[in-house]
Amino acid sequence: MNIPNSFKNQIANTFYDKEITLYTTEEVVDGDGWARQEATEGESISANISFAKLDEVKQEYGITTDISATITTDQNIARGTVLKYGDQLMRVIRAIAFDSHYFLICENWSSKSSTLPSV
C-alpha cells in the first residue's frame, strides 16, 4: 500500500515531538596509540523516543546486547549513527523501515566503543 506524503507529514507533526541530534564520528588515534571515536554534532531531527519495554523489544528482534532506547522517525538513519537526546549519547544498532516511519533500536554510546554488535 502506498501511504501518501500528506499522511506521513501528519504523523510526523503529531508524534515526532522530541529533538534528536545526529553526530558524525571519526576514528582518532592519540600520541600514545590509543584509538577512540570522536563525535561531532550535526543536524537535528524530530522523532519520538521511548525508554519503556526494552526487554520486549530485545526479545521480539532477537537482540542479545543491552539497549537504551527505541526511536521512531520519518528520517532514514543508518545503523551505526551516533545520536543524542538530552544528555544521553546513543548509537543505532538496528534500523527497521516500516511503511510510514523508521524504527531505530539504540544502545548507550561511548567514544571508547568502536565496534557494532552483531545483532
CNS distance restraints for C-alpha pairs under 8 A (distance, minus, plus):
assign (resid   2 and name CA) (resid  99 and name CA) 7.93 0.50 0.50
assign (resid   3 and name CA) (resid   7 and name CA) 6.78 0.50 0.50
assign (resid   3 and name CA) (resid   8 and name CA) 7.10 0.50 0.50
assign (resid   3 and name CA) (resid  99 and name CA) 7.06 0.50 0.50
assign (resid   3 and name CA) (resid 100 and name CA) 6.90 0.50 0.50
assign (resid   4 and name CA) (resid   8 and name CA) 6.54 0.50 0.50
assign (resid   5 and name CA) (resid   9 and name CA) 6.03 0.50 0.50
assign (resid   6 and name CA) (resid  10 and name CA) 6.25 0.50 0.50
assign (resid   7 and name CA) (resid  11 and name CA) 6.30 0.50 0.50
assign (resid   8 and name CA) (resid  12 and name CA) 6.27 0.50 0.50
assign (resid   8 and name CA) (resid  74 and name CA) 7.76 0.50 0.50
assign (resid   8 and name CA) (resid 100 and name CA) 5.91 0.50 0.50
assign (resid   9 and name CA) (resid  13 and name CA) 6.11 0.50 0.50
assign (resid  10 and name CA) (resid  14 and name CA) 6.14 0.50 0.50
assign (resid  11 and name CA) (resid  15 and name CA) 5.94 0.50 0.50
assign (resid  11 and name CA) (resid  16 and name CA) 7.63 0.50 0.50
assign (resid  12 and name CA) (resid  16 and name CA) 5.07 0.50 0.50
assign (resid  12 and name CA) (resid  46 and name CA) 7.81 0.50 0.50
assign (resid  12 and name CA) (resid  47 and name CA) 7.73 0.50 0.50
assign (resid  12 and name CA) (resid  73 and name CA) 7.40 0.50 0.50
assign (resid  12 and name CA) (resid  74 and name CA) 6.76 0.50 0.50
assign (resid  13 and name CA) (resid  17 and name CA) 7.45 0.50 0.50
assign (resid  15 and name CA) (resid  47 and name CA) 7.41 0.50 0.50
assign (resid  15 and name CA) (resid  48 and name CA) 6.36 0.50 0.50
assign (resid  16 and name CA) (resid  46 and name CA) 5.25 0.50 0.50
assign (resid  16 and name CA) (resid  47 and name CA) 4.06 0.50 0.50
assign (resid  16 and name CA) (resid  48 and name CA) 4.76 0.50 0.50
assign (resid  16 and name CA) (resid  72 and name CA) 7.68 0.50 0.50
assign (resid  16 and name CA) (resid  73 and name CA) 6.63 0.50 0.50
assign (resid  17 and name CA) (resid  46 and name CA) 6.12 0.50 0.50
assign (resid  17 and name CA) (resid  47 and name CA) 6.03 0.50 0.50
assign (resid  17 and name CA) (resid  48 and name CA) 6.16 0.50 0.50
assign (resid  18 and name CA) (resid  46 and name CA) 5.52 0.50 0.50
assign (resid  18 and name CA) (resid  47 and name CA) 5.25 0.50 0.50
assign (resid  18 and name CA) (resid  48 and name CA) 5.69 0.50 0.50
assign (resid  18 and name CA) (resid  49 and name CA) 7.18 0.50 0.50
assign (resid  19 and name CA) (resid  44 and name CA) 6.38 0.50 0.50
assign (resid  19 and name CA) (resid  45 and name CA) 5.79 0.50 0.50
assign (resid  19 and name CA) (resid  46 and name CA) 4.89 0.50 0.50
assign (resid  19 and name CA) (resid  47 and name CA) 6.36 0.50 0.50
assign (resid  19 and name CA) (resid  85 and name CA) 7.00 0.50 0.50
assign (resid  20 and name CA) (resid  44 and name CA) 5.49 0.50 0.50
assign (resid  20 and name CA) (resid  45 and name CA) 5.34 0.50 0.50
assign (resid  20 and name CA) (resid  46 and name CA) 6.17 0.50 0.50
assign (resid  20 and name CA) (resid  47 and name CA) 6.66 0.50 0.50
assign (resid  20 and name CA) (resid  83 and name CA) 6.66 0.50 0.50
assign (resid  20 and name CA) (resid  84 and name CA) 5.74 0.50 0.50
assign (resid  20 and name CA) (resid  85 and name CA) 5.19 0.50 0.50
assign (resid  21 and name CA) (resid  41 and name CA) 7.04 0.50 0.50
assign (resid  21 and name CA) (resid  42 and name CA) 6.60 0.50 0.50
assign (resid  21 and name CA) (resid  43 and name CA) 5.95 0.50 0.50
assign (resid  21 and name CA) (resid  44 and name CA) 4.25 0.50 0.50
assign (resid  21 and name CA) (resid  45 and name CA) 6.39 0.50 0.50
assign (resid  21 and name CA) (resid  83 and name CA) 5.45 0.50 0.50
assign (resid  21 and name CA) (resid  84 and name CA) 5.08 0.50 0.50
assign (resid  21 and name CA) (resid  85 and name CA) 6.68 0.50 0.50
assign (resid  22 and name CA) (resid  41 and name CA) 6.39 0.50 0.50
assign (resid  22 and name CA) (resid  42 and name CA) 5.27 0.50 0.50
assign (resid  22 and name CA) (resid  43 and name CA) 5.63 0.50 0.50
assign (resid  22 and name CA) (resid  44 and name CA) 5.94 0.50 0.50
assign (resid  22 and name CA) (resid  45 and name CA) 7.55 0.50 0.50
assign (resid  22 and name CA) (resid  81 and name CA) 7.30 0.50 0.50
assign (resid  22 and name CA) (resid  82 and name CA) 6.20 0.50 0.50
assign (resid  22 and name CA) (resid  83 and name CA) 4.40 0.50 0.50
assign (resid  22 and name CA) (resid  84 and name CA) 6.53 0.50 0.50
assign (resid  23 and name CA) (resid  39 and name CA) 5.88 0.50 0.50
assign (resid  23 and name CA) (resid  40 and name CA) 5.31 0.50 0.50
assign (resid  23 and name CA) (resid  41 and name CA) 4.58 0.50 0.50
assign (resid  23 and name CA) (resid  42 and name CA) 5.01 0.50 0.50
assign (resid  23 and name CA) (resid  43 and name CA) 7.55 0.50 0.50
assign (resid  23 and name CA) (resid  81 and name CA) 6.99 0.50 0.50
assign (resid  23 and name CA) (resid  82 and name CA) 5.29 0.50 0.50
assign (resid  23 and name CA) (resid  83 and name CA) 5.52 0.50 0.50
assign (resid  23 and name CA) (resid  84 and name CA) 7.73 0.50 0.50
assign (resid  24 and name CA) (resid  39 and name CA) 5.58 0.50 0.50
assign (resid  24 and name CA) (resid  40 and name CA) 5.30 0.50 0.50
assign (resid  24 and name CA) (resid  41 and name CA) 6.68 0.50 0.50
assign (resid  24 and name CA) (resid  42 and name CA) 6.69 0.50 0.50
assign (resid  24 and name CA) (resid  81 and name CA) 7.21 0.50 0.50
assign (resid  24 and name CA) (resid  82 and name CA) 6.84 0.50 0.50
assign (resid  25 and name CA) (resid  37 and name CA) 6.03 0.50 0.50
assign (resid  25 and name CA) (resid  38 and name CA) 5.40 0.50 0.50
assign (resid  25 and name CA) (resid  39 and name CA) 4.41 0.50 0.50
assign (resid  25 and name CA) (resid  40 and name CA) 6.31 0.50 0.50
assign (resid  25 and name CA) (resid  82 and name CA) 7.38 0.50 0.50
assign (resid  26 and name CA) (resid  37 and name CA) 5.34 0.50 0.50
assign (resid  26 and name CA) (resid  38 and name CA) 5.26 0.50 0.50
assign (resid  26 and name CA) (resid  39 and name CA) 6.60 0.50 0.50
assign (resid  27 and name CA) (resid  35 and name CA) 6.83 0.50 0.50
assign (resid  27 and name CA) (resid  36 and name CA) 5.79 0.50 0.50
assign (resid  27 and name CA) (resid  37 and name CA) 4.49 0.50 0.50
assign (resid  27 and name CA) (resid  38 and name CA) 6.32 0.50 0.50
assign (resid  28 and name CA) (resid  35 and name CA) 5.66 0.50 0.50
assign (resid  28 and name CA) (resid  36 and name CA) 5.42 0.50 0.50
assign (resid  28 and name CA) (resid  37 and name CA) 5.80 0.50 0.50
assign (resid  28 and name CA) (resid  38 and name CA) 6.49 0.50 0.50
assign (resid  29 and name CA) (resid  33 and name CA) 5.62 0.50 0.50
assign (resid  29 and name CA) (resid  34 and name CA) 5.44 0.50 0.50
assign (resid  29 and name CA) (resid  35 and name CA) 4.35 0.50 0.50
assign (resid  29 and name CA) (resid  36 and name CA) 6.44 0.50 0.50
assign (resid  30 and name CA) (resid  34 and name CA) 5.51 0.50 0.50
assign (resid  30 and name CA) (resid  35 and name CA) 6.63 0.50 0.50
assign (resid  35 and name CA) (resid 112 and name CA) 7.62 0.50 0.50
assign (resid  36 and name CA) (resid 111 and name CA) 5.55 0.50 0.50
assign (resid  36 and name CA) (resid 112 and name CA) 5.06 0.50 0.50
assign (resid  36 and name CA) (resid 113 and name CA) 7.27 0.50 0.50
assign (resid  36 and name CA) (resid 114 and name CA) 7.01 0.50 0.50
assign (resid  37 and name CA) (resid 111 and name CA) 4.76 0.50 0.50
assign (resid  37 and name CA) (resid 112 and name CA) 6.52 0.50 0.50
assign (resid  37 and name CA) (resid 113 and name CA) 7.56 0.50 0.50
assign (resid  37 and name CA) (resid 114 and name CA) 6.66 0.50 0.50
assign (resid  38 and name CA) (resid 111 and name CA) 6.17 0.50 0.50
assign (resid  39 and name CA) (resid  82 and name CA) 7.71 0.50 0.50
assign (resid  39 and name CA) (resid 111 and name CA) 7.52 0.50 0.50
assign (resid  45 and name CA) (resid  75 and name CA) 7.62 0.50 0.50
assign (resid  46 and name CA) (resid  73 and name CA) 6.79 0.50 0.50
assign (resid  47 and name CA) (resid  71 and name CA) 6.63 0.50 0.50
assign (resid  47 and name CA) (resid  72 and name CA) 5.74 0.50 0.50
assign (resid  47 and name CA) (resid  73 and name CA) 4.60 0.50 0.50
assign (resid  47 and name CA) (resid  74 and name CA) 7.52 0.50 0.50
assign (resid  48 and name CA) (resid  71 and name CA) 5.56 0.50 0.50
assign (resid  48 and name CA) (resid  72 and name CA) 5.25 0.50 0.50
assign (resid  48 and name CA) (resid  73 and name CA) 6.51 0.50 0.50
assign (resid  49 and name CA) (resid  69 and name CA) 6.79 0.50 0.50
assign (resid  49 and name CA) (resid  70 and name CA) 5.78 0.50 0.50
assign (resid  49 and name CA) (resid  71 and name CA) 4.41 0.50 0.50
assign (resid  49 and name CA) (resid  72 and name CA) 6.57 0.50 0.50
assign (resid  50 and name CA) (resid  69 and name CA) 5.61 0.50 0.50
assign (resid  50 and name CA) (resid  70 and name CA) 5.27 0.50 0.50
assign (resid  50 and name CA) (resid  71 and name CA) 6.32 0.50 0.50
assign (resid  51 and name CA) (resid  68 and name CA) 6.59 0.50 0.50
assign (resid  51 and name CA) (resid  69 and name CA) 4.75 0.50 0.50
assign (resid  51 and name CA) (resid  70 and name CA) 6.62 0.50 0.50
assign (resid  52 and name CA) (resid  69 and name CA) 7.58 0.50 0.50
assign (resid  53 and name CA) (resid  57 and name CA) 6.51 0.50 0.50
assign (resid  54 and name CA) (resid  58 and name CA) 6.17 0.50 0.50
assign (resid  54 and name CA) (resid  67 and name CA) 6.77 0.50 0.50
assign (resid  54 and name CA) (resid  68 and name CA) 7.34 0.50 0.50
assign (resid  54 and name CA) (resid  69 and name CA) 6.96 0.50 0.50
assign (resid  54 and name CA) (resid  70 and name CA) 7.68 0.50 0.50
assign (resid  55 and name CA) (resid  59 and name CA) 6.23 0.50 0.50
assign (resid  56 and name CA) (resid  60 and name CA) 6.03 0.50 0.50
assign (resid  57 and name CA) (resid  61 and name CA) 6.10 0.50 0.50
assign (resid  57 and name CA) (resid  63 and name CA) 7.97 0.50 0.50
assign (resid  58 and name CA) (resid  62 and name CA) 5.68 0.50 0.50
assign (resid  58 and name CA) (resid  63 and name CA) 4.67 0.50 0.50
assign (resid  58 and name CA) (resid  64 and name CA) 6.76 0.50 0.50
assign (resid  58 and name CA) (resid  67 and name CA) 7.60 0.50 0.50
assign (resid  59 and name CA) (resid  63 and name CA) 6.46 0.50 0.50
assign (resid  62 and name CA) (resid 119 and name CA) 7.38 0.50 0.50
assign (resid  63 and name CA) (resid 119 and name CA) 5.65 0.50 0.50
assign (resid  64 and name CA) (resid 119 and name CA) 7.27 0.50 0.50
assign (resid  65 and name CA) (resid 117 and name CA) 7.48 0.50 0.50
assign (resid  66 and name CA) (resid 107 and name CA) 6.56 0.50 0.50
assign (resid  67 and name CA) (resid 105 and name CA) 7.10 0.50 0.50
assign (resid  67 and name CA) (resid 106 and name CA) 5.66 0.50 0.50
assign (resid  67 and name CA) (resid 107 and name CA) 4.35 0.50 0.50
assign (resid  67 and name CA) (resid 108 and name CA) 7.04 0.50 0.50
assign (resid  68 and name CA) (resid  90 and name CA) 7.61 0.50 0.50
assign (resid  68 and name CA) (resid 106 and name CA) 5.80 0.50 0.50
assign (resid  68 and name CA) (resid 107 and name CA) 4.79 0.50 0.50
assign (resid  68 and name CA) (resid 108 and name CA) 5.83 0.50 0.50
assign (resid  69 and name CA) (resid 105 and name CA) 6.31 0.50 0.50
assign (resid  69 and name CA) (resid 106 and name CA) 5.34 0.50 0.50
assign (resid  69 and name CA) (resid 107 and name CA) 6.79 0.50 0.50
assign (resid  70 and name CA) (resid 103 and name CA) 7.07 0.50 0.50
assign (resid  70 and name CA) (resid 104 and name CA) 5.58 0.50 0.50
assign (resid  70 and name CA) (resid 105 and name CA) 4.68 0.50 0.50
assign (resid  70 and name CA) (resid 106 and name CA) 6.00 0.50 0.50
assign (resid  71 and name CA) (resid 103 and name CA) 5.79 0.50 0.50
assign (resid  71 and name CA) (resid 104 and name CA) 4.94 0.50 0.50
assign (resid  71 and name CA) (resid 105 and name CA) 6.56 0.50 0.50
assign (resid  71 and name CA) (resid 106 and name CA) 7.79 0.50 0.50
assign (resid  72 and name CA) (resid 101 and name CA) 6.49 0.50 0.50
assign (resid  72 and name CA) (resid 102 and name CA) 5.57 0.50 0.50
assign (resid  72 and name CA) (resid 103 and name CA) 4.70 0.50 0.50
assign (resid  72 and name CA) (resid 104 and name CA) 6.22 0.50 0.50
assign (resid  73 and name CA) (resid 101 and name CA) 5.54 0.50 0.50
assign (resid  73 and name CA) (resid 102 and name CA) 5.42 0.50 0.50
assign (resid  73 and name CA) (resid 103 and name CA) 6.88 0.50 0.50
assign (resid  74 and name CA) (resid 100 and name CA) 6.91 0.50 0.50
assign (resid  74 and name CA) (resid 101 and name CA) 4.62 0.50 0.50
assign (resid  74 and name CA) (resid 102 and name CA) 5.93 0.50 0.50
assign (resid  75 and name CA) (resid 101 and name CA) 7.36 0.50 0.50
assign (resid  75 and name CA) (resid 102 and name CA) 6.77 0.50 0.50
assign (resid  76 and name CA) (resid  97 and name CA) 7.92 0.50 0.50
assign (resid  76 and name CA) (resid 102 and name CA) 6.42 0.50 0.50
assign (resid  77 and name CA) (resid  81 and name CA) 6.94 0.50 0.50
assign (resid  77 and name CA) (resid  95 and name CA) 6.97 0.50 0.50
assign (resid  77 and name CA) (resid 102 and name CA) 7.86 0.50 0.50
assign (resid  77 and name CA) (resid 104 and name CA) 7.86 0.50 0.50
assign (resid  78 and name CA) (resid  92 and name CA) 7.34 0.50 0.50
assign (resid  78 and name CA) (resid  95 and name CA) 6.59 0.50 0.50
assign (resid  79 and name CA) (resid  91 and name CA) 7.87 0.50 0.50
assign (resid  79 and name CA) (resid  92 and name CA) 5.12 0.50 0.50
assign (resid  79 and name CA) (resid  93 and name CA) 5.48 0.50 0.50
assign (resid  79 and name CA) (resid  94 and name CA) 5.64 0.50 0.50
assign (resid  79 and name CA) (resid  95 and name CA) 5.82 0.50 0.50
assign (resid  80 and name CA) (resid  91 and name CA) 5.78 0.50 0.50
assign (resid  80 and name CA) (resid  92 and name CA) 5.10 0.50 0.50
assign (resid  80 and name CA) (resid  93 and name CA) 5.95 0.50 0.50
assign (resid  80 and name CA) (resid 116 and name CA) 6.90 0.50 0.50
assign (resid  81 and name CA) (resid  91 and name CA) 5.54 0.50 0.50
assign (resid  81 and name CA) (resid  92 and name CA) 5.46 0.50 0.50
assign (resid  82 and name CA) (resid  89 and name CA) 6.91 0.50 0.50
assign (resid  82 and name CA) (resid  90 and name CA) 5.61 0.50 0.50
assign (resid  82 and name CA) (resid  91 and name CA) 4.31 0.50 0.50
assign (resid  82 and name CA) (resid  92 and name CA) 6.52 0.50 0.50
assign (resid  82 and name CA) (resid 109 and name CA) 7.37 0.50 0.50
assign (resid  83 and name CA) (resid  89 and name CA) 5.77 0.50 0.50
assign (resid  83 and name CA) (resid  90 and name CA) 5.37 0.50 0.50
assign (resid  83 and name CA) (resid  91 and name CA) 6.14 0.50 0.50
assign (resid  83 and name CA) (resid  92 and name CA) 7.82 0.50 0.50
assign (resid  84 and name CA) (resid  88 and name CA) 5.55 0.50 0.50
assign (resid  84 and name CA) (resid  89 and name CA) 4.50 0.50 0.50
assign (resid  84 and name CA) (resid  90 and name CA) 6.10 0.50 0.50
assign (resid  85 and name CA) (resid  89 and name CA) 6.75 0.50 0.50
assign (resid  88 and name CA) (resid 108 and name CA) 7.48 0.50 0.50
assign (resid  89 and name CA) (resid 108 and name CA) 6.13 0.50 0.50
assign (resid  89 and name CA) (resid 109 and name CA) 5.52 0.50 0.50
assign (resid  89 and name CA) (resid 110 and name CA) 7.45 0.50 0.50
assign (resid  90 and name CA) (resid 106 and name CA) 5.91 0.50 0.50
assign (resid  90 and name CA) (resid 107 and name CA) 5.38 0.50 0.50
assign (resid  90 and name CA) (resid 108 and name CA) 4.41 0.50 0.50
assign (resid  90 and name CA) (resid 109 and name CA) 4.64 0.50 0.50
assign (resid  91 and name CA) (resid 106 and name CA) 5.30 0.50 0.50
assign (resid  91 and name CA) (resid 107 and name CA) 5.47 0.50 0.50
assign (resid  91 and name CA) (resid 108 and name CA) 6.33 0.50 0.50
assign (resid  91 and name CA) (resid 109 and name CA) 5.56 0.50 0.50
assign (resid  92 and name CA) (resid 104 and name CA) 6.23 0.50 0.50
assign (resid  92 and name CA) (resid 105 and name CA) 5.74 0.50 0.50
assign (resid  92 and name CA) (resid 106 and name CA) 4.41 0.50 0.50
assign (resid  92 and name CA) (resid 107 and name CA) 6.65 0.50 0.50
assign (resid  93 and name CA) (resid 104 and name CA) 7.59 0.50 0.50
assign (resid  93 and name CA) (resid 105 and name CA) 5.83 0.50 0.50
assign (resid  93 and name CA) (resid 106 and name CA) 5.48 0.50 0.50
assign (resid  93 and name CA) (resid 107 and name CA) 6.77 0.50 0.50
assign (resid  93 and name CA) (resid 116 and name CA) 6.85 0.50 0.50
assign (resid  93 and name CA) (resid 117 and name CA) 7.28 0.50 0.50
assign (resid  93 and name CA) (resid 119 and name CA) 7.47 0.50 0.50
assign (resid  94 and name CA) (resid 104 and name CA) 5.80 0.50 0.50
assign (resid  94 and name CA) (resid 105 and name CA) 5.14 0.50 0.50
assign (resid  94 and name CA) (resid 106 and name CA) 7.10 0.50 0.50
assign (resid  94 and name CA) (resid 119 and name CA) 7.61 0.50 0.50
assign (resid  95 and name CA) (resid 102 and name CA) 6.66 0.50 0.50
assign (resid  95 and name CA) (resid 103 and name CA) 5.78 0.50 0.50
assign (resid  95 and name CA) (resid 104 and name CA) 4.57 0.50 0.50
assign (resid  95 and name CA) (resid 105 and name CA) 6.48 0.50 0.50
assign (resid  96 and name CA) (resid 102 and name CA) 5.58 0.50 0.50
assign (resid  96 and name CA) (resid 103 and name CA) 5.04 0.50 0.50
assign (resid  96 and name CA) (resid 104 and name CA) 6.37 0.50 0.50
assign (resid  97 and name CA) (resid 101 and name CA) 6.35 0.50 0.50
assign (resid  97 and name CA) (resid 102 and name CA) 4.57 0.50 0.50
assign (resid  97 and name CA) (resid 103 and name CA) 6.41 0.50 0.50
assign (resid  98 and name CA) (resid 102 and name CA) 5.76 0.50 0.50
assign (resid  98 and name CA) (resid 103 and name CA) 7.39 0.50 0.50
assign (resid 109 and name CA) (resid 113 and name CA) 6.98 0.50 0.50
